[in-house]
Amino acid sequence: MHDHVVVEFHDLPPSAFADAAPNLSEPELRETAYEILVGACRSSGPKPLTFVSHSDSNRGDKRNPSPSLYRSLTVKASSEVKKKLGLKTTSSWRNRRAATTGELMRVQMRVTEVTDTRVRRALLRVAAGQLGRRIESMVLPLELMQQLKCPDFASEQEYEAWLKRNLKVLEAGLLLHPRLSLDKEDISALSLQQIIHGGLEKPMDIGKDNESMHALRKVVMSLACRSSQGSVTDICHWADGFPLNLRIYQTLLEACFDNHEESNVIEEVDEVLELIKTTWVILGLNEMLHNVCFSWTLFQRYVATGQVENDLLLASSNLLAEAEKDAKAIMDPFYSKSLSYALNLMLSWAEEKLLAYHDTFHDGNIESMQSVVSLAVSSAKILVGDISLVCSRMKKEADISCTRVENYITSSLHAFCLKQKLDLRNSKHLAREEDKVFPRLSVLARDVSEVAFGEKAMFSPILKRWHPLAAGVAVATLHVCYGHELKQYVKSVTELTPDTVQTLMAADKLEKDLVHIAVEDSVDSDDGGKSVIREMCPYEAEAVIINLVKSWIKNRVDTLEECVDRNLQEEVWIPHANKELFAPSALEILGFIDDSLEAFFLLPIPMHAVLLPEFMFALDKSLQQYILKAKASCGNRNTFIPIMPALTRCSPGSKFHAVFRKKEKSQVTQRRVFHVGTTNVENSFGLPQFCVRINTMQRIGMGLKILEKRTVARLGNSKSTTEGGMEKRLKFKLSKAASVEGIRQLSEAMAYKVIFQDLCHVLWDGLYVGEVSSTRIEPFLEELNQCLKIILSTVHERVITHVITDVMKASFDGFLLVLLAGGPARAFSLEDHVIIDEDFKLLTDLFWSNGKGLPADLIEKHSTFVKEVLPLFRKDTEDLTKIFSQLIMEMYNSSTKSHLPLPTTSGQWSPREPNTLLRVLCHRNDETAAKFLKRNYNLPKKAKRQ
């Protein structure tokens, strides 16, 4: 295919076929065209032609009129040609003086009456000398040269100029642009060239029998009557070579325009075209070539008159569309050479506008766009259909219309996006003053969205005629253009900022708008627009926002974890740190969580509800670590309970008279035993520190409830859409469970530490050591009471009952442990049960505190197991041994009475538990018990006191 011609359209040539006759001026071309027209019209009539003067014709003399040339003009309601081509109808009729179509053509072609008379006189002479001979069988310039002499002209100079013009016409038609190509060595052509050159330098002496005329006629007819088969025909080819024929024909077609209003087509265009088409036989034209040439003529006039009259462009595009239907039938290579330049000019002009149609068309001229597109598409189709302009691979059934229009859409929108990008880089060029405060890409997203909707409303309905998915192609192009900018932006983003969120949200909204337009545009397509949408690589703006938010969350959580570690290292857990008697670090941690949640909801994102559970879970885990670390190393129940000493039996009748003198030694011994079974607990876990830790757990639990309610309220106030049941997911489950467990563990550990470690000297080392009546429970109660006062004044009221209850349970365990596992320093007679009962009553009364302490039913509940064991100390030894033996035999299925199995220590004291009864017997200070233990288990005696 020939390359498209690049043309500066303010210098568009008056003709696409100007090179056809470079030596002929416009007036000479008009005269030549007029001669051909008159000759063709007179030859087309059925009767012999006679001369009719202008005076006769103006008087209406119709002695021998031609069927077309002398047809009277009548005013029609509307022109069929104008109606078909879309040309506007003018109200005035400027050529009222012309009575016939012939006269109208003379006036339109600016031919004088004298010239017209001379031409018709000459044609009459030709007709008289060659009756029955049709115009296409003669070379008209040759015949006119022979019939007209110098006296037929006003002057010799005029005659010579006329003669030279005909020689130049013969040169153009037979030598420069012959219908059939010439051999460079053709004798006739060389002879004609010599004659013409001579005639142009010196006027020829031509007469009927003149030798010069005879020589001229011979070579002219030799060249004009050639055929492609090499034979001589009676059809003369002297004006049907391309592009000369088209140049002459364009000159005739220009007669369709009003001489006074150059952008208007005359109302008599139907009659004028009927006359002009009679020249086809001479010029070798057909309907398709007529359409192309007329289309160019209308197009050239539209451009030359300032591109104002859109009906000219519409008519041009309509004619080209008609020519397009027959383009595939064009096989003559002459056609392509002649038409390609004109079609390329039209195509280039149209594409210059269409490749940037957003800059070309607007509300004021949008109606012309369809004509421009039609012109471009039809030109392209004709060019592609021409076998000499396209290689074989392009002759597939490709949809040229879609390809062209898609190219226009993508090119114009790329140009628009580039312009917008350059404008936005310079804030001075922003169309709206308020845009200067918005991120650049969010402004661009809004502008692109506006262009997309404008495209859909203004341009796509026009372009859809040639491309069924015009709007889809447009939005896909815009999507790619903006996506390129967005991709570069996202690469540069390292943190979440309001500008970042605003930009990404604008991108997300733009993408939704573009997809919506694409889907709407493709509703009638086979795939529903899926092919277009597949080409739109998702921005994934929401995913980018989510990733940035997750990064933001990670930074917050990392900071919280650092805060947790730092605060735990610095925390001293002392009561007077604040009025509420909990750790200040907990308040700081809760405050940080609250601030983080508030900052989260201040992020201008629409997916708070989506990311909130993940954020809360991360905060929850960090707070859980604070709780776990706060209670770590506090110990537990088993940490503080001493290892029970080995079982022994009392010596019959042994007394502990020296107990008070040896008390200190006894206490040291017992403490040594105690320390063997315990683990050292950090000094930060003293009674006050325990209380503060418990309060801290309680305060965290209360704070979390407040945070949960506040979070739900914040979520409700945000613009995020929430799912059903979202509130159930917005819980600090890990931390709340950890705080509850922390209170339980700390309370229990503190209780057993107080009883078995802090009060060891008055309980384990003092109670009932030696003489029972002299080592009763009062010292233990006094010091326990002081501990309870500390607890009551420090621990939060909501957990005080729980804590005191744990202390009570630990004291009950300690009391029983003294009775059942007190070691060799303790021995009880049957009579001592009264003291034991009274002491336990004093212990329970301490916690009841005359109704001001723990509830009686709570005390009763936890003292039941003690009360079940105490009656064993009232039973005589024989009953105890019988019950014990029976339980052992039941447990071990033993029938032997000589030796009973030794029961294991379960740690669960009960009157039905063999080990409990065995320990009562080990501490029974009588002979029966000692013998029973000696006989069955050979237990060693208690060490004698000195």
C-alpha positions, 0 to 999 in steps of 0.5 A: 500500500502507498504510504499516507500523504502527510499534508498541511491542510491549510495548503490542501491542493485545489485538486488531487489530480493537479499533476494530470495537466501541469501545462494547462491553466484552470481556464484552459481546463474549463474550456476543454471540459466544456467542449467535451461536455457539449460534444458529449451532450450533442452526440447523445441526442437521437436526432441530427444536431443543428446550430442554435444561437443563444438569441434563439434559445433565449426566445424559446426556439426549440427547433432541434433541441438536445434531450438534455442540453436544451431541456428547459429548467424548472423549479423543483420542490427539492433536489433528489441528489441533495436529499440523497447526499444530505445537502442543504436546500437553499431558498434562492434560485440564482440562475433565473436567467438560464432557461436551459440546462446547457445555458446553466452549465455555460454560466456555471463553468464561466464560459462566454457566449462567444466561446459557446457559440464557436464550440457548438458551430464547430461541432455542427460542422463536425457532425455535418461532415461525419454523419452518424459518427459518435463522439467517442469515435473521434478525438475532439481536439483534433476535430475542432482544430480542423474545423475552426480557423483564425477568422472564427476568433476575435484575434490571431493571438486568441486563435493561437492560444486556443490552438496551443491549448488543444495541442497541450490537451493532446499531449496530456491525453495521448502522451503524458496520461494515455489510457494504455501505456506507451513504449518509450520507443513508440514512433507515433508517440515520438512523432506526436511529441515533435509536432506538439513541441513545434506547434507550441514554439511556432503556430501551426498552419492547419487547413483541411488538406494541409500536410501538417494537419494530415500528419497530426491526424495520422499520429493522433489516431494511431495513438488514440485507437490502440487496444490492449490486444494490439488491434485498432479499434473505432473507439478513441482513447484521448481523454480517458487516461488517469488521472487526466480524466478525473481532473477534467471531470472534477472541473465539470463537477465544480459547476455544481457549486454556486458561483456567488456562494462557493459553499452552496450546491445549486438547486439544479444539481440534479440536471447538472449532474445528468449532463456531466455524466454524459461525458463518461463515455469520453472520459472512461468513467463509471459510477464508482469513479464518479462517486470518488471524484465527486466526494473529493470535490465536495471535500475539497470545497468544504476545506477550502471554504473554512470547514463551515458547511458540514453538509458538504462533508456529509455529502462527501462521506456519503458518496465515498461510502457508496464508492466503497461498495464497489471498491473490490471490483476495481482491478485496473491498476490505473484506478489505484494510481489515480485514486490513491492520492485523493483518498490518502489526502482525505484519509490523512485529513480525517485522521488528523482530526480523529487521532485527537478527536477530543481536541477537534470535536465539541458540542458546537461541531460534534455533528460533523464527527460522523461524517469525518469518521465515515470519510476516514473509514470509507477511504481506508476500506477503498485503499485496502480493497485496491489490490495494488495498495495492499499486500496479500496478508491484509486481504483477510476478512479483517474488520477495517472499520473496527481497527481504524476506529479503535486506533482513533479512540486509543490515540485520542485518549492517549493524547488526552491523558498525556495532556492532562498529566503534563497540566497536572504537573504544573499546578498553575494549569489546574482548571479549578482552584480547589484542585490545588489542595487535592493529590495530583492523581485524585484530580486526574482520576476525577478528570478521567472519569469525567472524560469517560462519561463524556465519551460515553455520552458524546463520542461513543454513540457516533463511533458505535456505528463502526465499532460495537464496543466503542465505549468499552475500548475507550474506557479500557484505554483510559484504564491503561493510561491511568493505571500506568500513572497509578503503578508508578505512584504505588511504587513510591508509596511507603506509608499510609497517608491521607493523600495516599488513601485519597488517591487510591480511593479515587483510583478505585472509584474510577475503576468501578466507573470505567467497568460500569461503562464497559459493561453497559456498552457491552450488554448486547455483545456476545460475551457481555463485555468480558473481552474488554474487561479482561484487558483491564488489568485491575488496579487492586487499589483496595488491596494496596490500601489494605496492605498499607493499613496492615503495614500501619497496623504492624507498626502500631502493634510493634510499638505496643509490644515495645511499650509492653516490654519497657513498662514491665521492666520499669514497673515496681508494682507498689500500691502508692503509685496511683490512687486506684492502686494498680500499675501505671503501666497498665493505664499506659498500655490501655491508653495506647490501645485506645489511641491506636483504635481512634487513629485507625478509625480516623484513617479515611478508608472504607474498609474499617469493618474488614480490617478491624477484627485483625487489628483488634486481635493483634492488639489483644495478643500484645495485651495478653503478653503483658498480662502473662508476663505480669503474673509470670513467676508468681508461683502457684499453690504447690509452690508454697505448700511444704513437703510433708515429713516422713511418717512416724509413730508416737512413743507411749507416754512420751512428753514434751516438757522441754518444748519451750526451751527447744522451740527455736531449734524446732522452728529452725528444723521445721523451716529447713524442712519447709524450704526443701519443698519450695521455690524461691519467689521474686521479692517483687511478689510481696503481699502489696505487689500481689495486691497491685497485680491483682488490681491491675488485672481487674483494671485491665478487664474493666478497661477492655469492656469500655474499649469494646463498647467504644470500638463498636460506637466508632465503627457505627459512626464510620462510613464502613459497611458492617456485617451482621454479628460484627459486634461479637467479633470485636472482643478482646477475648485473649486478654479478657480470659488472661486477666480473669485467669491472672486474677485467679492465679495471683489470688491463689498464689498470694493466699498460699504464700501468705499462709505457708511462707509469710506466716510460716513461723506462726503456723507451720513452725508454731501451731501445736508444736510441743504442748498443744494447749500452749501453742494454739492458733491465736498468734497465727490469727493475729498475724493473719488478721494483719495480712487481711487488713492489708488485702482489704485496704489494697485489693479492688472491691470487685475481687476482694471476696475472691481473694479473701476466699482464697486466703481462707481456703489456704488457711484451712489447708494449712490448718489440716496440714499441721494436723495431718502432716505436722511431723515429729514435733506434733502429737495429739491426745484424744482430749486435744480435740476440744482445743482443735475444734475451738481453734478451727472455730476461731479461724472461721470466725476470723473470716466471718468477722461477726457478719462483716466478712465472708458470707456464712454459706461461703465459709461453710462451703469451704470448711466442710472438708475440714469439719469432716476430718476433725471428728477423727480426732475425737474417735478413740484409737481402736475405732480408728484402727478398725475403720482404717483396716477395713478401708485398706482391705476394701481398697487393696482386697487384702484378707491378711490381718498380720500386715496391711499395705501402706496407703499412698498420699493422695493429698485429698483429706477425707474421713474415708481416705486411708492415708488421712486416717493413717496420719491421725494415728501417726499423730495419736499420742497413745500406746495402742496407736504406736503398737498398731503402726509398729506392727503393721508398718514398723514406723520409727518413733518420733525423736525424743525431746531433750 
